[in-house]
Amino acid sequence: MALLEVNHIEKHFGSTRVLEDIGFTLEKGEVVAIIGSSGSGKTTLLRCLNFLETPDQGQIILNDEVLFDAEDPATLDKKEVRKKRLHFGLVFQNFNLFPQYTALENVMLAKELLAKEKPDYKENRKEIHQQIEAQAKGLLCRMGLEDRMYNYPQQLSGGQQQRVSIARALAMDPDILCFDEPTSALDPELTGEVLKVIKELKDTGSTMIVVTHEMEFARHVADKIIFMADGIIEEVGTPEEVFEHPKSAKTCAFLQKSTEI
């Protein structure tokens, strides 16, 4: 049984169809790379999976639980949607760190806000805070940022900021990590350090969906490639199938253009 099932997802903005009949599955521990030109719908798909956008049609099923069904209003309850977001950790293109908080505070913030909603928080505040802090420090060490925990975002390089945002996503213990062009805002020399972290996450069994323009990374790290064009999934396959033996003319044209850049 697949960890994630995406069935017939559609998203329209007015008369513009951004996503049409999107469907795929994701196994536990699998890495899916989504590639395609700008405007092909990749980021919108990630935002639908993270409940930052509401699809107009389709289903999202995780661990055999229906998280979203466009025909079932009960799955659209705002309080429930907040809980469902916890299944997915999203790492943005532009880091989206809070500038007024240190790296450590950025990683701890969401989990502390969630802890405050629990009935036993007041009586166990100190212990809960210590647990969250210990976890956050451990994640920052894992990201190679043990000497940058108390720095503010503006004191960090772009690569360091993106690693903080990865640690922040991991802090919520998501079932699936989603990356939206995680290196697009980075200088070329900083790209490698972020891609290395993502590869290390794969090696430890993390389940990931990575929207990326880094073709070599997709080829060597992903288990499955999804190529999107004009809001549809044009081609799906292993890296070897998609990169070495593409079936779609649009895939061929995209890959040829990518190698020319």
VEXMARRO-857699 format. One record per residue: residue number from 1; x, y, z of N, C-alpha, C in turn. Coordinates in steps of 0.05 Angstrom, whole numbers, plus 5000, padded with zeros to 4 digits. Example, Ala and Ser with C-alpha at 12.3 -4.5 7.8 and 13.67 -1.06 7.14 Angstrom:
BEGIN
- 1,5264,4886,5156,5246,4910,5156,5264,4934,5156 .
- 2,5257,4955,5142,5273,4979,5143,5258,5001,5157 .
***
This chain:
BEGIN
- 1,5017,4976,5000,5000,5000,5000,5017,5025,5000 .
- 2,5011,5044,4982,5027,5068,4980,5022,5086,5005 .
- 3,5043,5100,5013,5040,5119,5035,5022,5142,5027 .
- 4,5026,5152,5002,5010,5175,4992,4997,5167,4966 .
- 5,4971,5174,4963,4957,5171,4938,4945,5198,4931 .
- 6,4951,5207,4907,4940,5232,4896,4923,5225,4872 .
- 7,4897,5231,4874,4878,5222,4853,4863,5245,4840 .
- 8,4867,5249,4814,4851,5267,4798,4850,5296,4809 .
- 9,4872,5305,4819,4873,5333,4830,4872,5353,4807 .
- 10,4854,5373,4811,4852,5395,4792,4851,5421,4808 .
- 11,4863,5442,4796,4863,5468,4808,4860,5489,4787 .
- 12,4840,5506,4790,4835,5528,4771,4836,5555,4785 .
- 13,4848,5574,4771,4847,5602,4780,4831,5617,4760 .
- 14,4805,5622,4766,4788,5633,4746,4785,5614,4722 .
- 15,4789,5624,4698,4787,5607,4675,4813,5592,4668 .
- 16,4834,5597,4684,4860,5584,4679,4862,5558,4694 .
- 17,4866,5537,4679,4869,5510,4691,4899,5506,4697 .
- 18,4906,5506,4723,4934,5504,4730,4942,5475,4734 .
- 19,4924,5459,4744,4928,5430,4747,4905,5415,4736 .
- 20,4910,5394,4720,4889,5378,4708,4894,5348,4712 .
- 21,4876,5335,4726,4875,5306,4730,4903,5295,4739 .
- 22,4913,5308,4760,4939,5299,4771,4936,5275,4789 .
- 23,4951,5254,4783,4951,5230,4800,4978,5216,4801 .
- 24,4986,5208,4825,5010,5193,4828,5010,5180,4856 .
- 25,5029,5162,4861,5032,5150,4887,5060,5153,4897 .
- 26,5063,5151,4923,5090,5154,4936,5092,5133,4957 .
- 27,5113,5117,4956,5118,5097,4976,5135,5108,4999 .
- 28,5132,5095,5022,5148,5104,5045,5178,5101,5039 .
- 29,5194,5122,5044,5223,5121,5039,5230,5128,5010 .
- 30,5210,5134,4994,5215,5140,4966,5220,5170,4962 .
- 31,5236,5177,4942,5241,5205,4935,5231,5209,4907 .
- 32,5212,5228,4904,5201,5235,4878,5210,5263,4871 .
- 33,5222,5265,4847,5230,5292,4837,5210,5300,4816 .
- 34,5200,5325,4819,5182,5336,4800,5197,5357,4784 .
- 35,5198,5353,4758,5212,5372,4740,5193,5383,4719 .
- 36,5202,5405,4707,5185,5417,4687,5191,5447,4685 .
- 37,5182,5460,4664,5187,5488,4660,5171,5505,4680 .
- 38,5180,5530,4683,5164,5548,4700,5136,5551,4689 .
- 39,5117,5551,4707,5089,5553,4699,5076,5527,4693 .
- 40,5090,5505,4697,5078,5479,4691,5060,5468,4713 .
- 41,5059,5481,4736,5041,5473,4757,5055,5459,4781 .
- 42,5081,5458,4781,5096,5443,4801,5091,5454,4829 .
- 43,5095,5480,4832,5092,5493,4859,5063,5492,4868 .
- 44,5044,5496,4850,5016,5495,4857,5009,5467,4867 .
- 45,5020,5446,4855,5015,5419,4864,5025,5415,4893 .
- 46,5049,5425,4899,5060,5423,4926,5042,5438,4946 .
- 47,5033,5462,4938,5016,5478,4955,4989,5464,4961 .
- 48,4979,5449,4941,4955,5433,4945,4960,5411,4965 .
- 49,4983,5397,4962,4989,5375,4980,4993,5385,5009 .
- 50,5002,5410,5012,5006,5421,5039,4983,5437,5049 .
- 51,4961,5437,5034,4936,5450,5042,4939,5481,5043 .
- 52,4958,5491,5028,4960,5520,5025,4943,5530,5002 .
- 53,4935,5512,4985,4915,5516,4965,4894,5494,4967 .
- 54,4869,5500,4960,4849,5479,4960,4843,5470,4932 .
- 55,4847,5445,4925,4841,5435,4898,4811,5438,4893 .
- 56,4804,5440,4867,4776,5441,4859,4765,5413,4855 .
- 57,4782,5394,4850,4773,5367,4847,4795,5348,4858 .
- 58,4786,5323,4863,4806,5303,4870,4807,5294,4899 .
- 59,4826,5276,4904,4830,5265,4931,4859,5264,4938 .
- 60,4865,5267,4964,4892,5263,4975,4889,5243,4998 .
- 61,4902,5220,4995,4900,5199,5015,4927,5193,5026 .
- 62,4930,5193,5053,4955,5187,5066,4951,5165,5086 .
- 63,4968,5144,5084,4965,5121,5103,4936,5110,5104 .
- 64,4924,5109,5080,4897,5099,5077,4876,5117,5090 .
- 65,4883,5141,5098,4864,5160,5109,4859,5182,5088 .
- 66,4834,5188,5083,4827,5209,5063,4831,5236,5077 .
- 67,4852,5250,5069,4857,5277,5080,4841,5298,5066 .
- 68,4836,5293,5040,4821,5313,5024,4805,5298,5003 .
- 69,4780,5307,5002,4762,5297,4980,4744,5321,4973 .
- 70,4747,5330,4948,4733,5354,4940,4702,5351,4942 .
- 71,4693,5326,4942,4664,5321,4944,4655,5316,4973 .
- 72,4673,5318,4992,4666,5314,5020,4673,5339,5036 .
- 73,4653,5356,5042,4658,5381,5057,4671,5377,5084 .
- 74,4668,5353,5096,4679,5348,5122,4710,5349,5122 .
- 75,4722,5344,5098,4751,5344,5096,4762,5373,5093 .
- 76,4744,5392,5091,4752,5420,5087,4751,5437,5112 .
- 77,4743,5424,5135,4742,5439,5160,4769,5451,5167 .
- 78,4769,5478,5173,4794,5492,5177,4811,5481,5200 .
- 79,4798,5474,5222,4813,5463,5244,4826,5436,5236 .
- 80,4812,5420,5221,4823,5394,5213,4846,5399,5192 .
- 81,4843,5418,5175,4864,5424,5155,4890,5432,5169 .
- 82,4888,5447,5191,4913,5454,5206,4927,5428,5215 .
- 83,4912,5409,5225,4924,5384,5234,4936,5368,5210 .
- 84,4922,5369,5188,4931,5354,5164,4957,5365,5153 .
- 85,4962,5391,5157,4987,5403,5147,5011,5390,5161 .
- 86,5007,5380,5185,5029,5369,5201,5041,5344,5188 .
- 87,5025,5331,5170,5035,5308,5156,5056,5315,5136 .
- 88,5057,5340,5127,5075,5349,5106,5093,5371,5117 .
- 89,5119,5368,5113,5138,5390,5119,5146,5404,5094 .
- 90,5142,5430,5092,5148,5444,5067,5172,5462,5071 .
- 91,5191,5459,5053,5215,5476,5052,5212,5495,5027 .
- 92,5211,5521,5032,5205,5540,5011,5230,5548,4996 .
- 93,5226,5560,4973,5248,5570,4957,5264,5591,4972 .
- 94,5250,5610,4985,5263,5633,4996,5265,5632,5027 .
- 95,5267,5608,5037,5272,5602,5066,5249,5609,5084 .
- 96,5237,5633,5082,5214,5641,5098,5220,5639,5128 .
- 97,5244,5646,5137,5251,5646,5165,5242,5672,5177 .
- 98,5236,5672,5203,5228,5696,5217,5253,5712,5225 .
- 99,5257,5736,5214,5282,5750,5219,5287,5758,5248 .
- 100,5266,5760,5264,5269,5769,5292,5277,5746,5310 .
- 101,5278,5722,5300,5285,5698,5316,5311,5686,5307 .
- 102,5326,5675,5326,5351,5661,5320,5344,5635,5304 .
- 103,5365,5623,5294,5362,5597,5280,5348,5577,5299 .
- 104,5357,5575,5323,5345,5557,5343,5316,5563,5348 .
- 105,5310,5588,5352,5282,5596,5357,5264,5591,5333 .
- 106,5275,5595,5308,5259,5588,5284,5252,5559,5283 .
- 107,5270,5542,5291,5265,5513,5290,5245,5505,5312 .
- 108,5246,5518,5335,5229,5511,5358,5201,5522,5356 .
- 109,5197,5544,5342,5173,5560,5344,5147,5544,5339 .
- 110,5145,5530,5316,5120,5517,5309,5113,5495,5330 .
- 111,5133,5481,5339,5128,5459,5358,5119,5470,5385 .
- 112,5131,5493,5393,5123,5505,5418,5094,5516,5416 .
- 113,5087,5528,5394,5059,5537,5390,5040,5514,5391 .
- 114,5047,5492,5380,5030,5468,5380,5028,5457,5409 .
- 115,5050,5457,5423,5050,5447,5450,5032,5463,5469 .
- 116,5030,5489,5464,5014,5507,5481,4984,5500,5479 .
- 117,4977,5486,5458,4948,5479,5455,4941,5455,5471 .
- 118,4961,5441,5482,4955,5416,5497,4947,5424,5526 .
- 119,4928,5408,5537,4918,5415,5564,4938,5414,5587 .
- 120,4959,5399,5583,4979,5396,5605,5003,5414,5602 .
- 121,5001,5434,5583,5024,5450,5577,5033,5467,5601 .
- 122,5015,5480,5615,5022,5499,5636,5037,5485,5658 .
- 123,5028,5462,5666,5041,5448,5689,5067,5434,5681 .
- 124,5071,5430,5654,5096,5417,5645,5112,5435,5626 .
- 125,5108,5461,5629,5119,5480,5610,5150,5477,5607 .
- 126,5163,5476,5630,5193,5476,5630,5203,5450,5617 .
- 127,5192,5428,5624,5201,5402,5613,5195,5401,5583 .
- 128,5172,5410,5574,5165,5410,5546,5184,5428,5530 .
- 129,5190,5451,5541,5208,5470,5528,5236,5457,5525 .
- 130,5245,5444,5546,5272,5432,5545,5273,5410,5524 .
- 131,5251,5394,5522,5250,5373,5502,5250,5384,5473 .
- 132,5235,5405,5469,5234,5418,5443,5261,5430,5436 .
- 133,5273,5443,5455,5299,5456,5451,5321,5434,5445 .
- 134,5320,5412,5459,5340,5391,5454,5337,5379,5426 .
- 135,5311,5376,5418,5307,5365,5391,5317,5385,5370 .
- 136,5311,5411,5374,5319,5431,5354,5349,5433,5352 .
- 137,5363,5432,5375,5392,5432,5374,5403,5408,5360 .
- 138,5391,5385,5364,5400,5361,5351,5397,5363,5321 .
- 139,5374,5374,5312,5370,5378,5283,5389,5398,5271 .
- 140,5395,5419,5285,5414,5439,5274,5442,5427,5273 .
- 141,5449,5411,5292,5475,5397,5291,5475,5378,5267 .
- 142,5453,5365,5262,5451,5347,5239,5454,5362,5213 .
- 143,5446,5387,5213,5449,5404,5189,5476,5417,5187 .
- 144,5494,5411,5207,5520,5423,5207,5521,5452,5216 .
- 145,5501,5459,5233,5498,5487,5242,5501,5490,5272 .
- 146,5517,5472,5284,5520,5473,5313,5532,5499,5323 .
- 147,5548,5513,5306,5560,5538,5314,5544,5562,5304 .
- 148,5520,5558,5294,5504,5580,5283,5476,5581,5296 .
- 149,5472,5566,5318,5445,5564,5330,5434,5591,5339 .
- 150,5451,5608,5349,5442,5633,5361,5445,5657,5342 .
- 151,5451,5650,5317,5453,5671,5297,5425,5677,5286 .
- 152,5421,5702,5278,5396,5710,5265,5398,5705,5235 .
- 153,5376,5702,5220,5377,5695,5192,5395,5714,5176 .
- 154,5395,5740,5182,5411,5758,5167,5441,5754,5171 .
- 155,5448,5739,5192,5476,5733,5198,5485,5706,5185 .
- 156,5467,5694,5170,5472,5668,5158,5473,5670,5127 .
- 157,5489,5653,5115,5489,5651,5086,5463,5639,5076 .
- 158,5458,5641,5050,5433,5630,5039,5432,5600,5044 .
- 159,5455,5586,5040,5455,5557,5045,5449,5550,5073 .
- 160,5460,5566,5092,5455,5561,5120,5426,5566,5127 .
- 161,5414,5588,5116,5386,5593,5121,5368,5570,5110 .
- 162,5375,5559,5087,5359,5538,5077,5362,5513,5094 .
- 163,5385,5508,5105,5388,5485,5123,5373,5489,5149 .
- 164,5371,5514,5159,5353,5520,5182,5324,5514,5175 .
- 165,5316,5521,5151,5288,5516,5143,5283,5486,5140 .
- 166,5303,5471,5132,5300,5442,5131,5297,5430,5159 .
- 167,5314,5440,5178,5312,5432,5206,5284,5439,5217 .
- 168,5274,5462,5210,5248,5470,5220,5226,5451,5210 .
- 169,5228,5443,5185,5208,5425,5174,5210,5397,5188 .
- 170,5234,5388,5193,5239,5362,5206,5229,5362,5235 .
- 171,5229,5386,5247,5222,5387,5276,5193,5379,5280 .
- 172,5176,5380,5260,5148,5373,5263,5143,5344,5258 .
- 173,5165,5329,5253,5163,5300,5248,5143,5293,5226 .
- 174,5145,5305,5202,5126,5300,5181,5129,5273,5169 .
- 175,5107,5263,5157,5108,5238,5142,5123,5242,5116 .
- 176,5120,5265,5104,5132,5271,5078,5144,5299,5079 .
- 177,5169,5301,5070,5182,5326,5067,5178,5336,5038 .
- 178,5170,5361,5035,5166,5372,5008,5185,5396,5004 .
- 179,5199,5396,4982,5218,5418,4976,5209,5432,4951 .
- 180,5206,5458,4952,5198,5474,4928,5223,5489,4918 .
- 181,5236,5478,4898,5260,5490,4887,5279,5499,4909 .
- 182,5289,5481,4925,5304,5489,4949,5330,5503,4943 .
- 183,5340,5502,4918,5366,5515,4913,5363,5539,4894 .
- 184,5338,5546,4886,5335,5567,4866,5344,5594,4875 .
- 185,5343,5599,4902,5351,5626,4912,5380,5626,4920 .
- 186,5395,5605,4914,5423,5603,4924,5443,5608,4902 .
- 187,5466,5619,4909,5488,5620,4891,5498,5592,4885 .
- 188,5510,5587,4861,5518,5560,4854,5536,5547,4874 .
- 189,5554,5562,4888,5572,5549,4907,5558,5540,4932 .
- 190,5533,5551,4937,5518,5543,4961,5498,5520,4955 .
- 191,5493,5516,4929,5473,5496,4921,5481,5468,4931 .
- 192,5507,5462,4927,5517,5435,4934,5512,5427,4963 .
- 193,5515,5446,4982,5512,5439,5010,5483,5432,5017 .
- 194,5464,5445,5004,5436,5439,5009,5428,5412,4996 .
- 195,5438,5408,4971,5432,5382,4958,5445,5359,4973 .
- 196,5468,5364,4985,5481,5343,5002,5463,5335,5025 .
- 197,5451,5356,5038,5433,5350,5061,5409,5334,5052 .
- 198,5398,5341,5029,5374,5326,5020,5382,5297,5013 .
- 199,5406,5293,5001,5415,5266,4996,5419,5250,5022 .
- 200,5430,5263,5042,5433,5250,5068,5406,5242,5080 .
- 201,5386,5259,5076,5359,5252,5086,5348,5228,5072 .
- 202,5354,5226,5046,5345,5202,5031,5359,5177,5042 .
- 203,5385,5180,5048,5400,5157,5058,5390,5147,5085 .
- 204,5376,5164,5100,5365,5156,5126,5336,5148,5124 .
- 205,5326,5146,5100,5299,5136,5096,5276,5156,5095 .
- 206,5283,5182,5093,5261,5202,5092,5245,5199,5065 .
- 207,5219,5204,5067,5202,5204,5044,5200,5233,5035 .
- 208,5205,5238,5009,5207,5266,5000,5195,5270,4972 .
- 209,5184,5294,4968,5176,5304,4942,5193,5329,4937 .
- 210,5208,5329,4916,5227,5351,4911,5221,5363,4884 .
- 211,5211,5388,4883,5208,5403,4859,5236,5415,4854 .
- 212,5248,5409,4831,5275,5418,4827,5281,5424,4798 .
- 213,5300,5442,4793,5311,5446,4766,5339,5435,4764 .
- 214,5348,5421,4785,5375,5409,4785,5372,5381,4773 .
- 215,5377,5379,4747,5373,5353,4733,5391,5331,4742 .
- 216,5416,5337,4747,5435,5316,4756,5427,5306,4783 .
- 217,5418,5324,4800,5409,5316,4827,5385,5297,4824 .
- 218,5366,5305,4807,5342,5288,4803,5349,5261,4792 .
- 219,5368,5261,4774,5376,5236,4761,5389,5217,4781 .
- 220,5405,5227,4799,5421,5209,4817,5409,5205,4844 .
- 221,5389,5221,4853,5378,5218,4880,5350,5208,4879 .
- 222,5334,5216,4860,5305,5208,4860,5301,5179,4852 .
- 223,5281,5167,4864,5272,5140,4856,5252,5142,4833 .
- 224,5238,5164,4832,5217,5167,4811,5218,5196,4801 .
- 225,5215,5200,4775,5214,5227,4763,5186,5232,4752 .
- 226,5175,5255,4759,5150,5264,4747,5156,5289,4731 .
- 227,5150,5288,4705,5154,5311,4688,5126,5324,4683 .
- 228,5124,5349,4690,5099,5364,4686,5101,5384,4664 .
- 229,5080,5387,4649,5079,5408,4628,5050,5417,4625 .
- 230,5046,5443,4625,5019,5454,4620,4998,5443,4639 .
- 231,5007,5440,4665,4988,5432,4685,4980,5403,4686 .
- 232,4994,5386,4671,4988,5357,4671,5014,5342,4676 .
- 233,5011,5317,4685,5035,5300,4687,5039,5287,4659 .
- 234,5060,5296,4646,5066,5287,4619,5079,5260,4618 .
- 235,5096,5255,4639,5111,5230,4639,5120,5223,4667 .
- 236,5119,5197,4674,5128,5187,4700,5145,5163,4695 .
- 237,5167,5161,4710,5184,5137,4708,5208,5138,4725 .
- 238,5225,5118,4724,5250,5119,4738,5268,5140,4725 .
- 239,5289,5149,4739,5308,5168,4726,5318,5157,4700 .
- 240,5325,5132,4699,5335,5120,4674,5314,5122,4651 .
- 241,5289,5115,4658,5268,5116,4638,5263,5144,4627 .
- 242,5261,5163,4646,5255,5191,4637,5278,5205,4624 .
- 243,5302,5202,4635,5325,5216,4625,5338,5202,4601 .
- 244,5338,5176,4600,5351,5161,4579,5332,5153,4557 .
- 245,5307,5148,4564,5288,5138,4544,5261,5152,4546 .
- 246,5260,5178,4544,5235,5193,4547,5216,5186,4524 .
- 247,5190,5183,4531,5170,5176,4511,5156,5200,4500 .
- 248,5154,5221,4515,5138,5245,4507,5156,5264,4492 .
- 249,5145,5276,4471,5160,5297,4456,5165,5321,4473 .
- 250,5147,5327,4492,5151,5350,4509,5174,5345,4529 .
- 251,5175,5320,4539,5197,5313,4556,5224,5315,4542 .
- 252,5225,5305,4517,5250,5306,4501,5258,5335,4497 .
- 253,5239,5352,4490,5245,5380,4485,5256,5394,4511 .
- 254,5243,5388,4534,5251,5400,4559,5279,5391,4567 .
- 255,5285,5365,4565,5311,5355,4572,5333,5366,4554 .
- 256,5327,5368,4529,5346,5379,4510,5352,5408,4516 .
- 257,5332,5423,4523,5336,5451,4530,5352,5454,4556 .
- 258,5346,5435,4575,5360,5436,4601,5390,5431,4598 .
- 259,5397,5413,4580,5426,5407,4576,5440,5430,4561 .
- 260,5425,5446,4547,5437,5469,4532,5443,5492,4550 .
- 261,5429,5494,4573,5432,5518,4591,5459,5516,4605 .
***
